């Protein structure tokens, strides 16, 4: 999935749940990432990749899917 076309709406619980599951992180970690880089899904993914040791390698999975 190309993430550059998506934004995460943190005011919608369904968005938080879906994106947290997609990135395989907690909703709290997702909100931390959104606070750091904003709501663009691609920016969140990049942030999670840079913080991979903290969040685990699962956040990197999206990079493979975008190719």
C-alpha positions as CSV (number, residue, x, y, z in Angstrom):
1,X,0.0,0.0,0.0
2,X,1.3,3.4,-0.9
3,X,1.2,5.4,2.3
4,X,1.9,8.8,0.8
5,X,-1.9,9.1,0.0
6,X,-3.1,8.6,3.6
7,X,-3.5,10.6,6.7
8,X,-4.3,9.2,10.2
9,X,-7.0,11.0,12.0
10,X,-6.1,10.7,15.7
11,X,-9.6,11.9,16.8
12,X,-11.2,8.7,15.3
13,X,-10.7,5.6,17.4
14,X,-11.2,3.4,14.3
15,X,-8.3,5.1,12.6
16,X,-6.0,4.7,15.6
17,X,-7.0,1.0,15.9
18,X,-6.5,0.3,12.2
19,X,-3.2,2.1,11.8
20,X,-1.8,0.7,15.1
21,X,-2.6,-2.8,13.8
22,X,-1.1,-2.0,10.4
23,X,2.2,-0.9,11.9
24,X,2.0,-3.6,14.6
25,X,2.4,-1.1,17.5
26,X,0.2,0.1,20.3
27,X,-2.2,3.0,19.9
28,X,-0.1,4.9,22.4
29,X,3.0,4.4,20.3
30,X,1.1,5.5,17.3
31,X,0.0,8.7,19.0
32,X,3.6,9.3,20.1
33,X,4.7,9.0,16.4
34,X,1.9,11.3,15.3
35,X,3.0,13.9,17.9
36,X,6.5,13.7,16.6
37,X,5.9,13.9,12.9
38,X,2.3,14.7,12.1
39,X,-0.6,12.7,10.7
40,X,0.8,11.7,7.3
41,X,1.0,7.9,7.3
42,X,4.3,7.8,5.3
43,X,5.9,10.2,7.8
44,X,4.7,8.0,10.7
45,X,6.2,5.0,9.0
46,X,9.5,6.7,8.4
47,X,9.6,7.8,12.1
48,X,8.9,4.2,13.2
49,X,11.6,2.9,10.9
50,X,14.1,5.3,12.4
51,X,13.0,4.2,15.9
52,X,12.9,0.5,14.8
53,X,14.8,-0.8,17.9
54,X,12.2,0.8,20.1
55,X,9.2,-0.4,18.1
56,X,10.5,-3.6,16.7
57,X,11.1,-4.5,13.1
58,X,7.4,-4.8,12.3
59,X,7.0,-1.1,11.4
60,X,9.5,-1.7,8.5
61,X,7.1,-4.2,6.8
62,X,5.3,-1.4,5.0
63,X,8.5,-0.4,3.2
64,X,8.5,-3.8,1.5
65,X,4.8,-3.5,0.5
66,X,5.3,-0.1,-1.1
67,X,7.8,-1.5,-3.7
